Amino acid sequence: MTTSTKQHKGGRPTLPQARRRSKSVTVKFSKIDYETLRIRSRKANRRLAEYIRETALQTEPPAPHTTVDAGVFRNLAGVANNLNQLTKLTHQTSLYRTNYRLNEVLDGVMEIINDYRQEKEKGQTA
């Protein structure tokens, strides 16, 4: 029997430098969010860190808001302000007196929604 001068260390082979996980990111979750993540990771049969890593790297972030979206949001904020004023007026007077103004606001909301839909359709066909 001859003994080998090289002894096998055993264990997992070392990963290449590019595949090693050397960077960490600290993220804080509320208790509810943490428990939700734990439950989801168990259902996926993954450790929590694996689950968070996989879902973070596989999902696409939502598209940023465009200038069209910003204009629509501004218009909706104006309509919301008008609606609040109408609500206050309705409490002070009666619904009959504010009916006309209310219909104007509703027409404005429908116009904004239709404009927004048309802009989205133009963006999808382009």
PyMOL commands that place a pseudoatom at each C-alpha (Angstrom):
pseudoatom trace, name=CA, resn=MET, resi=1, chain=A, elem=C, hetatm=0, pos=[0.000, 0.000, 0.000]
pseudoatom trace, name=CA, resn=THR, resi=2, chain=A, elem=C, hetatm=0, pos=[1.314, 3.322, -1.020]
pseudoatom trace, name=CA, resn=THR, resi=3, chain=A, elem=C, hetatm=0, pos=[0.037, 6.485, 0.487]
pseudoatom trace, name=CA, resn=SER, resi=4, chain=A, elem=C, hetatm=0, pos=[-0.715, 9.411, -1.733]
pseudoatom trace, name=CA, resn=THR, resi=5, chain=A, elem=C, hetatm=0, pos=[1.018, 12.667, -0.969]
pseudoatom trace, name=CA, resn=LYS, resi=6, chain=A, elem=C, hetatm=0, pos=[-2.087, 14.566, -2.054]
pseudoatom trace, name=CA, resn=GLN, resi=7, chain=A, elem=C, hetatm=0, pos=[-5.083, 14.067, 0.146]
pseudoatom trace, name=CA, resn=HIS, resi=8, chain=A, elem=C, hetatm=0, pos=[-8.556, 14.931, -1.027]
pseudoatom trace, name=CA, resn=LYS, resi=9, chain=A, elem=C, hetatm=0, pos=[-10.019, 17.691, 1.157]
pseudoatom trace, name=CA, resn=GLY, resi=10, chain=A, elem=C, hetatm=0, pos=[-13.632, 16.743, 0.476]
pseudoatom trace, name=CA, resn=GLY, resi=11, chain=A, elem=C, hetatm=0, pos=[-16.555, 19.115, 0.525]
pseudoatom trace, name=CA, resn=ARG, resi=12, chain=A, elem=C, hetatm=0, pos=[-18.002, 21.274, -2.179]
pseudoatom trace, name=CA, resn=PRO, resi=13, chain=A, elem=C, hetatm=0, pos=[-15.745, 22.422, -5.014]
pseudoatom trace, name=CA, resn=THR, resi=14, chain=A, elem=C, hetatm=0, pos=[-14.917, 26.121, -4.976]
pseudoatom trace, name=CA, resn=LEU, resi=15, chain=A, elem=C, hetatm=0, pos=[-16.890, 28.361, -7.294]
pseudoatom trace, name=CA, resn=PRO, resi=16, chain=A, elem=C, hetatm=0, pos=[-15.264, 30.594, -9.893]
pseudoatom trace, name=CA, resn=GLN, resi=17, chain=A, elem=C, hetatm=0, pos=[-14.720, 34.160, -8.731]
pseudoatom trace, name=CA, resn=ALA, resi=18, chain=A, elem=C, hetatm=0, pos=[-17.540, 35.524, -10.927]
pseudoatom trace, name=CA, resn=ARG, resi=19, chain=A, elem=C, hetatm=0, pos=[-20.119, 33.154, -9.395]
pseudoatom trace, name=CA, resn=ARG, resi=20, chain=A, elem=C, hetatm=0, pos=[-19.205, 33.719, -5.743]
pseudoatom trace, name=CA, resn=ARG, resi=21, chain=A, elem=C, hetatm=0, pos=[-21.636, 35.740, -3.694]
pseudoatom trace, name=CA, resn=SER, resi=22, chain=A, elem=C, hetatm=0, pos=[-19.529, 38.399, -2.105]
pseudoatom trace, name=CA, resn=LYS, resi=23, chain=A, elem=C, hetatm=0, pos=[-21.917, 41.380, -2.031]
pseudoatom trace, name=CA, resn=SER, resi=24, chain=A, elem=C, hetatm=0, pos=[-24.778, 41.771, 0.404]
pseudoatom trace, name=CA, resn=VAL, resi=25, chain=A, elem=C, hetatm=0, pos=[-27.785, 44.052, 0.412]
pseudoatom trace, name=CA, resn=THR, resi=26, chain=A, elem=C, hetatm=0, pos=[-29.669, 44.905, 3.578]
pseudoatom trace, name=CA, resn=VAL, resi=27, chain=A, elem=C, hetatm=0, pos=[-33.421, 45.157, 3.194]
pseudoatom trace, name=CA, resn=LYS, resi=28, chain=A, elem=C, hetatm=0, pos=[-35.881, 45.752, 6.002]
pseudoatom trace, name=CA, resn=PHE, resi=29, chain=A, elem=C, hetatm=0, pos=[-39.400, 44.311, 6.007]
pseudoatom trace, name=CA, resn=SER, resi=30, chain=A, elem=C, hetatm=0, pos=[-42.360, 44.802, 8.270]
pseudoatom trace, name=CA, resn=LYS, resi=31, chain=A, elem=C, hetatm=0, pos=[-43.419, 41.777, 10.319]
pseudoatom trace, name=CA, resn=ILE, resi=32, chain=A, elem=C, hetatm=0, pos=[-46.327, 41.112, 7.982]
pseudoatom trace, name=CA, resn=ASP, resi=33, chain=A, elem=C, hetatm=0, pos=[-44.196, 41.351, 4.832]
pseudoatom trace, name=CA, resn=TYR, resi=34, chain=A, elem=C, hetatm=0, pos=[-41.528, 39.139, 6.384]
pseudoatom trace, name=CA, resn=GLU, resi=35, chain=A, elem=C, hetatm=0, pos=[-44.061, 36.451, 7.278]
pseudoatom trace, name=CA, resn=THR, resi=36, chain=A, elem=C, hetatm=0, pos=[-45.536, 36.663, 3.789]
pseudoatom trace, name=CA, resn=LEU, resi=37, chain=A, elem=C, hetatm=0, pos=[-42.078, 36.122, 2.299]
pseudoatom trace, name=CA, resn=ARG, resi=38, chain=A, elem=C, hetatm=0, pos=[-41.421, 33.206, 4.641]
pseudoatom trace, name=CA, resn=ILE, resi=39, chain=A, elem=C, hetatm=0, pos=[-44.684, 31.519, 3.671]
pseudoatom trace, name=CA, resn=ARG, resi=40, chain=A, elem=C, hetatm=0, pos=[-44.022, 32.053, -0.034]
pseudoatom trace, name=CA, resn=SER, resi=41, chain=A, elem=C, hetatm=0, pos=[-40.486, 30.702, 0.257]
pseudoatom trace, name=CA, resn=ARG, resi=42, chain=A, elem=C, hetatm=0, pos=[-41.792, 27.579, 2.009]
pseudoatom trace, name=CA, resn=LYS, resi=43, chain=A, elem=C, hetatm=0, pos=[-44.392, 27.052, -0.706]
pseudoatom trace, name=CA, resn=ALA, resi=44, chain=A, elem=C, hetatm=0, pos=[-41.655, 27.376, -3.327]
pseudoatom trace, name=CA, resn=ASN, resi=45, chain=A, elem=C, hetatm=0, pos=[-39.520, 24.926, -1.309]
pseudoatom trace, name=CA, resn=ARG, resi=46, chain=A, elem=C, hetatm=0, pos=[-36.655, 27.437, -1.137]
pseudoatom trace, name=CA, resn=ARG, resi=47, chain=A, elem=C, hetatm=0, pos=[-34.696, 29.034, 1.635]
pseudoatom trace, name=CA, resn=LEU, resi=48, chain=A, elem=C, hetatm=0, pos=[-35.745, 32.620, 2.289]
pseudoatom trace, name=CA, resn=ALA, resi=49, chain=A, elem=C, hetatm=0, pos=[-32.542, 34.133, 0.863]
pseudoatom trace, name=CA, resn=GLU, resi=50, chain=A, elem=C, hetatm=0, pos=[-32.807, 31.971, -2.270]
pseudoatom trace, name=CA, resn=TYR, resi=51, chain=A, elem=C, hetatm=0, pos=[-36.440, 32.930, -2.752]
pseudoatom trace, name=CA, resn=ILE, resi=52, chain=A, elem=C, hetatm=0, pos=[-35.755, 36.659, -2.400]
pseudoatom trace, name=CA, resn=ARG, resi=53, chain=A, elem=C, hetatm=0, pos=[-32.734, 36.460, -4.716]
pseudoatom trace, name=CA, resn=GLU, resi=54, chain=A, elem=C, hetatm=0, pos=[-34.607, 34.504, -7.401]
pseudoatom trace, name=CA, resn=THR, resi=55, chain=A, elem=C, hetatm=0, pos=[-37.711, 36.668, -7.368]
pseudoatom trace, name=CA, resn=ALA, resi=56, chain=A, elem=C, hetatm=0, pos=[-35.682, 39.896, -7.350]
pseudoatom trace, name=CA, resn=LEU, resi=57, chain=A, elem=C, hetatm=0, pos=[-33.616, 38.819, -10.338]
pseudoatom trace, name=CA, resn=GLN, resi=58, chain=A, elem=C, hetatm=0, pos=[-36.455, 37.291, -12.359]
pseudoatom trace, name=CA, resn=THR, resi=59, chain=A, elem=C, hetatm=0, pos=[-39.036, 40.065, -12.220]
pseudoatom trace, name=CA, resn=GLU, resi=60, chain=A, elem=C, hetatm=0, pos=[-39.054, 43.195, -14.330]
pseudoatom trace, name=CA, resn=PRO, resi=61, chain=A, elem=C, hetatm=0, pos=[-39.535, 46.532, -12.589]
pseudoatom trace, name=CA, resn=PRO, resi=62, chain=A, elem=C, hetatm=0, pos=[-42.642, 48.497, -13.545]
pseudoatom trace, name=CA, resn=ALA, resi=63, chain=A, elem=C, hetatm=0, pos=[-42.244, 50.942, -16.403]
pseudoatom trace, name=CA, resn=PRO, resi=64, chain=A, elem=C, hetatm=0, pos=[-41.518, 54.525, -15.344]
pseudoatom trace, name=CA, resn=HIS, resi=65, chain=A, elem=C, hetatm=0, pos=[-44.301, 57.069, -15.668]
pseudoatom trace, name=CA, resn=THR, resi=66, chain=A, elem=C, hetatm=0, pos=[-44.302, 59.047, -18.883]
pseudoatom trace, name=CA, resn=THR, resi=67, chain=A, elem=C, hetatm=0, pos=[-45.060, 62.732, -19.338]
pseudoatom trace, name=CA, resn=VAL, resi=68, chain=A, elem=C, hetatm=0, pos=[-48.519, 61.709, -20.548]
pseudoatom trace, name=CA, resn=ASP, resi=69, chain=A, elem=C, hetatm=0, pos=[-49.066, 59.858, -17.271]
pseudoatom trace, name=CA, resn=ALA, resi=70, chain=A, elem=C, hetatm=0, pos=[-47.934, 62.903, -15.300]
pseudoatom trace, name=CA, resn=GLY, resi=71, chain=A, elem=C, hetatm=0, pos=[-50.445, 65.076, -17.137]
pseudoatom trace, name=CA, resn=VAL, resi=72, chain=A, elem=C, hetatm=0, pos=[-53.228, 62.599, -16.488]
pseudoatom trace, name=CA, resn=PHE, resi=73, chain=A, elem=C, hetatm=0, pos=[-52.325, 62.437, -12.796]
pseudoatom trace, name=CA, resn=ARG, resi=74, chain=A, elem=C, hetatm=0, pos=[-52.388, 66.233, -12.596]
pseudoatom trace, name=CA, resn=ASN, resi=75, chain=A, elem=C, hetatm=0, pos=[-55.806, 66.323, -14.262]
pseudoatom trace, name=CA, resn=LEU, resi=76, chain=A, elem=C, hetatm=0, pos=[-57.142, 63.654, -11.921]
pseudoatom trace, name=CA, resn=ALA, resi=77, chain=A, elem=C, hetatm=0, pos=[-55.815, 65.566, -8.922]
pseudoatom trace, name=CA, resn=GLY, resi=78, chain=A, elem=C, hetatm=0, pos=[-57.698, 68.634, -10.152]
pseudoatom trace, name=CA, resn=VAL, resi=79, chain=A, elem=C, hetatm=0, pos=[-60.860, 66.586, -10.570]
pseudoatom trace, name=CA, resn=ALA, resi=80, chain=A, elem=C, hetatm=0, pos=[-60.418, 65.142, -7.086]
pseudoatom trace, name=CA, resn=ASN, resi=81, chain=A, elem=C, hetatm=0, pos=[-60.143, 68.678, -5.715]
pseudoatom trace, name=CA, resn=ASN, resi=82, chain=A, elem=C, hetatm=0, pos=[-63.341, 69.662, -7.538]
pseudoatom trace, name=CA, resn=LEU, resi=83, chain=A, elem=C, hetatm=0, pos=[-65.097, 66.599, -6.191]
pseudoatom trace, name=CA, resn=ASN, resi=84, chain=A, elem=C, hetatm=0, pos=[-64.071, 67.475, -2.647]
pseudoatom trace, name=CA, resn=GLN, resi=85, chain=A, elem=C, hetatm=0, pos=[-65.418, 70.983, -3.124]
pseudoatom trace, name=CA, resn=LEU, resi=86, chain=A, elem=C, hetatm=0, pos=[-68.679, 69.582, -4.470]
pseudoatom trace, name=CA, resn=THR, resi=87, chain=A, elem=C, hetatm=0, pos=[-68.985, 67.248, -1.513]
pseudoatom trace, name=CA, resn=LYS, resi=88, chain=A, elem=C, hetatm=0, pos=[-68.541, 70.167, 0.853]
pseudoatom trace, name=CA, resn=LEU, resi=89, chain=A, elem=C, hetatm=0, pos=[-71.086, 72.216, -1.099]
pseudoatom trace, name=CA, resn=THR, resi=90, chain=A, elem=C, hetatm=0, pos=[-73.549, 69.317, -1.062]
pseudoatom trace, name=CA, resn=HIS, resi=91, chain=A, elem=C, hetatm=0, pos=[-73.302, 69.075, 2.714]
pseudoatom trace, name=CA, resn=GLN, resi=92, chain=A, elem=C, hetatm=0, pos=[-73.907, 72.813, 3.013]
pseudoatom trace, name=CA, resn=THR, resi=93, chain=A, elem=C, hetatm=0, pos=[-76.789, 73.031, 0.550]
pseudoatom trace, name=CA, resn=SER, resi=94, chain=A, elem=C, hetatm=0, pos=[-78.604, 70.216, -1.190]
pseudoatom trace, name=CA, resn=LEU, resi=95, chain=A, elem=C, hetatm=0, pos=[-77.733, 67.705, -3.879]
pseudoatom trace, name=CA, resn=TYR, resi=96, chain=A, elem=C, hetatm=0, pos=[-80.183, 69.349, -6.270]
pseudoatom trace, name=CA, resn=ARG, resi=97, chain=A, elem=C, hetatm=0, pos=[-78.112, 72.565, -6.367]
pseudoatom trace, name=CA, resn=THR, resi=98, chain=A, elem=C, hetatm=0, pos=[-74.840, 70.736, -6.957]
pseudoatom trace, name=CA, resn=ASN, resi=99, chain=A, elem=C, hetatm=0, pos=[-76.219, 68.322, -9.546]
pseudoatom trace, name=CA, resn=TYR, resi=100, chain=A, elem=C, hetatm=0, pos=[-75.089, 70.444, -12.510]
pseudoatom trace, name=CA, resn=ARG, resi=101, chain=A, elem=C, hetatm=0, pos=[-71.541, 70.871, -11.166]
pseudoatom trace, name=CA, resn=LEU, resi=102, chain=A, elem=C, hetatm=0, pos=[-71.371, 67.175, -10.350]
pseudoatom trace, name=CA, resn=ASN, resi=103, chain=A, elem=C, hetatm=0, pos=[-72.281, 66.271, -13.921]
pseudoatom trace, name=CA, resn=GLU, resi=104, chain=A, elem=C, hetatm=0, pos=[-69.537, 68.616, -15.171]
pseudoatom trace, name=CA, resn=VAL, resi=105, chain=A, elem=C, hetatm=0, pos=[-66.963, 66.857, -12.979]
pseudoatom trace, name=CA, resn=LEU, resi=106, chain=A, elem=C, hetatm=0, pos=[-68.122, 63.428, -14.104]
pseudoatom trace, name=CA, resn=ASP, resi=107, chain=A, elem=C, hetatm=0, pos=[-67.868, 64.516, -17.744]
pseudoatom trace, name=CA, resn=GLY, resi=108, chain=A, elem=C, hetatm=0, pos=[-64.342, 65.765, -17.031]
pseudoatom trace, name=CA, resn=VAL, resi=109, chain=A, elem=C, hetatm=0, pos=[-63.372, 62.426, -15.481]
pseudoatom trace, name=CA, resn=MET, resi=110, chain=A, elem=C, hetatm=0, pos=[-64.725, 60.505, -18.469]
pseudoatom trace, name=CA, resn=GLU, resi=111, chain=A, elem=C, hetatm=0, pos=[-62.853, 62.814, -20.846]
pseudoatom trace, name=CA, resn=ILE, resi=112, chain=A, elem=C, hetatm=0, pos=[-59.580, 62.263, -18.969]
pseudoatom trace, name=CA, resn=ILE, resi=113, chain=A, elem=C, hetatm=0, pos=[-60.085, 58.496, -18.953]
pseudoatom trace, name=CA, resn=ASN, resi=114, chain=A, elem=C, hetatm=0, pos=[-60.852, 58.452, -22.688]
pseudoatom trace, name=CA, resn=ASP, resi=115, chain=A, elem=C, hetatm=0, pos=[-57.817, 60.641, -23.481]
pseudoatom trace, name=CA, resn=TYR, resi=116, chain=A, elem=C, hetatm=0, pos=[-55.616, 58.387, -21.371]
pseudoatom trace, name=CA, resn=ARG, resi=117, chain=A, elem=C, hetatm=0, pos=[-56.897, 55.266, -23.131]
pseudoatom trace, name=CA, resn=GLN, resi=118, chain=A, elem=C, hetatm=0, pos=[-56.284, 56.828, -26.543]
pseudoatom trace, name=CA, resn=GLU, resi=119, chain=A, elem=C, hetatm=0, pos=[-52.722, 57.815, -25.590]
pseudoatom trace, name=CA, resn=LYS, resi=120, chain=A, elem=C, hetatm=0, pos=[-52.024, 54.282, -24.302]
pseudoatom trace, name=CA, resn=GLU, resi=121, chain=A, elem=C, hetatm=0, pos=[-53.393, 52.753, -27.506]
pseudoatom trace, name=CA, resn=LYS, resi=122, chain=A, elem=C, hetatm=0, pos=[-51.204, 55.077, -29.597]
pseudoatom trace, name=CA, resn=GLY, resi=123, chain=A, elem=C, hetatm=0, pos=[-48.177, 54.072, -27.511]
pseudoatom trace, name=CA, resn=GLN, resi=124, chain=A, elem=C, hetatm=0, pos=[-48.883, 50.367, -27.966]
pseudoatom trace, name=CA, resn=THR, resi=125, chain=A, elem=C, hetatm=0, pos=[-49.306, 50.590, -31.739]
pseudoatom trace, name=CA, resn=ALA, resi=126, chain=A, elem=C, hetatm=0, pos=[-46.184, 52.715, -32.240]
for i in range(1, 126): cmd.bond("trace and resi %d" % i, "trace and resi %d" % (i + 1))
show_as sticks, trace
zoom trace
